[in-house]
Amino acid sequence: MLPSGKPSCKVFYAKDPLKIVRAQGQYMFDEKGEKYLDCINNVAHVGHSHPYVIKAATKQMELLNTNSRFLHDNLVQYAQRLTATLPEKLSVCYFVNSGSEANDLALRLARQYRGHQDVITLENAYHGHVTSLIDISPYKFNQLGKDSKKEYVHVAPSPDIYRGKYREDNPDPASAYAEEVKKIIEETQKNGRKIAAFIAESMQSCGGQVVPPVGYFQKVAEYVRAAGGVFIADEVQVGFGRVGKHFWAFQLQGEDFVPDIVTMGKPIGNGHPMSCVVTTREIAEAFGASGLEYFNTFGGNPVSCAIGLAVLDVIEKEDLQGNAMRVGNYLLELLAEQKEKHPLVGDIRGVGLFVGVDLVKDKEKRTPATAEALHLIYKLKEHQILLSADGPYRNILKFKPPMCFTMEDAKHTVETLDALLTELEEATGMKTENNASTNVPCKRKTTEEGSQPEGASESIGHMNGAACRQENGIYSKKRSVPSKRIRT
Ligand SMILES: Cc1ncc(COP(=O)(O)O)c(C=O)c1O
């Protein structure tokens, strides 16, 4: 612990952390053998400990691991397979090791391209933990105080039609938000500065599960390119089929949109540390023309490429993209019913298996229900469902489970959430529209074990009035534990 009392590294569920010792598919198991449904880990994209991926990794590890200074078929095959999922123009891959490395390299590519320096980023954006990226991540640098924004960084409004500057009642939010970027560019140019890049996640994750209005990226790209900058699409969280309908989330904007640089990470290696930057030949050639050699010790090694190939195989063979679409649509449907029923649910948004539930204290004012979100996260954990809360107010329940998440998992999670919301609303005096389901479901079906009894619902009467506050949360210190739990 630091003298400030604030550690810089944190764990999930700080008051009662989990020690996970193994995982399979969409389930994680703690040291006591308790089984948890994982709605958090988009890194374990094709499922935790997927045997096909493990086999590919082991096989290659037994044979050879070197670096990209030696020729290797895996590297070539992987680059071919990966670029085949992208528009033709995006044809050059740089293999690196983390999302941060990918975005840092993307900035270097963008700056080398025209010799410009400035970057436009979105409100609440997070793009990585290295210095160059903290500088363009308002989600982080805003925590450092008022003067923490660097001169070369320009922050555009988040294209959030629920909480943002232009909302669902705006006739053309895509143009309205893009105009804001245009204004920034004009202002920057007046001050003699030059735009190197606009960077955005294709759907904002930490920023609050924001789905940009269709057409926004096209307009932004037009303005940014006219200023000599490039469009960087950060697909670190949302890529590799998670949105269901498309392999890449930027494709939700329409076929007429192609970014200049795409960065990838997290799901790419199903937990193996690898990542990638893909760009156009023109940008890559400008980078090469600097005369500076690019070398990365681990990037693109034969083991990482074997794993990358295996992940692509599994996505295809198990139709995980189709699954994300089907289960994601079902999850959205179930959650939409919760929005009708619960005063705490202000908005449901997302695509495929990337979904956010925006919790509010007041539907009209859209006041973020931060403490309530934290409370629900802890209560869900008691029911062995792992979910996180994020967004600028930490009030958005965030679904980004492994892609093997099933209809049954979606139903079980929403039923549990429904009952917990009802209990919370009753305890805090909020009125639920339809009190049909007030008990936390007692039965839990799992793919491994079929249905098994689980703990009955517990009262949260302690929530009433004198709520027990911990940090900014309102969960009780005396959190009761389900009477029976699934053992494995
Ligand atoms: C959108 C986005 N980009 C980049 C990163 C950085 O990735 P990494 O932690 O692998 O460096 C993250 C990490 O959370 C992220 O969410």
Ligand as a Chemical Component Dictionary entry (heavy atoms), coordinates in Angstrom:
data_LIG
# 
_chem_comp.id                   LIG 
_chem_comp.type                 NON-POLYMER 
_chem_comp.pdbx_formal_charge   0 
_chem_comp.three_letter_code    LIG 
# 
loop_
_chem_comp_atom.comp_id 
_chem_comp_atom.atom_id 
_chem_comp_atom.alt_atom_id 
_chem_comp_atom.type_symbol 
_chem_comp_atom.charge 
_chem_comp_atom.model_Cartn_x 
_chem_comp_atom.model_Cartn_y 
_chem_comp_atom.model_Cartn_z 
_chem_comp_atom.pdbx_ordinal 
LIG C1 C1 C 0 -9.723 0.303  -26.488 1  
LIG C2 C2 C 0 -8.415 -0.098 -25.902 2  
LIG N1 N1 N 0 -7.297 0.159  -26.592 3  
LIG C3 C3 C 0 -6.095 -0.200 -26.108 4  
LIG C4 C4 C 0 -5.973 -0.829 -24.893 5  
LIG C5 C5 C 0 -4.621 -1.202 -24.363 6  
LIG O1 O1 O 0 -4.418 -2.557 -24.456 7  
LIG P1 P1 P 0 -3.339 -3.309 -23.534 8  
LIG O2 O2 O 0 -3.841 -3.280 -22.132 9  
LIG O3 O3 O 0 -3.271 -4.687 -24.137 10 
LIG O4 O4 O 0 -2.048 -2.578 -23.669 11 
LIG C6 C6 C 0 -7.110 -1.130 -24.167 12 
LIG C7 C7 C 0 -7.024 -1.843 -22.867 13 
LIG O5 O5 O 0 -7.924 -1.961 -22.096 14 
LIG C8 C8 C 0 -8.370 -0.738 -24.668 15 
LIG O6 O6 O 0 -9.497 -0.986 -24.012 16 
# 
loop_
_chem_comp_bond.comp_id 
_chem_comp_bond.atom_id_1 
_chem_comp_bond.atom_id_2 
_chem_comp_bond.value_order 
_chem_comp_bond.pdbx_ordinal 
LIG C1 C2 SING 1  
LIG C2 N1 SING 2  
LIG C2 C8 DOUB 3  
LIG N1 C3 DOUB 4  
LIG C3 C4 SING 5  
LIG C4 C5 SING 6  
LIG C4 C6 DOUB 7  
LIG C5 O1 SING 8  
LIG O1 P1 SING 9  
LIG P1 O2 DOUB 10 
LIG P1 O3 SING 11 
LIG P1 O4 SING 12 
LIG C6 C7 SING 13 
LIG C6 C8 SING 14 
LIG C7 O5 DOUB 15 
LIG C8 O6 SING 16 
# 
